[in-house]
């Protein structure tokens, strides 16, 4: 009887482990990492991302400003923004200390590792 129980537990564990691995992989696949590079000649004060089909920007992603010729690295869960093309394509806006902004439209952040704002 114990052998049958042990056999069932072993089979259940053998079936569960691959599913657990797939679940873990999908969680990590949703993280997007990108560097924002400021080559604008001005101080960057805000960075916003939004799905292309939305009419509003998300919250400012910067903790502080980015000086000219500096960069900031970002990591976020793409599902939080609902971008198109499997949560990879976003519009990105940078705002500067002089009140002006630069928009990058339909950027595939799953493929781009750096965004250069001139």
Secondary structure, 3 states (H helix, E strand, C coil): CHHHHHHHHHHHHHHHHHHHHHHHHHHHHCEEEEEEEECCCCCEEEEEEEECCCCCCCCCCCCCCECCCEEEEEEEEHHHCCCHHHHCEEEEEEEECCCCEEEEEEEECCCCCEEEEC
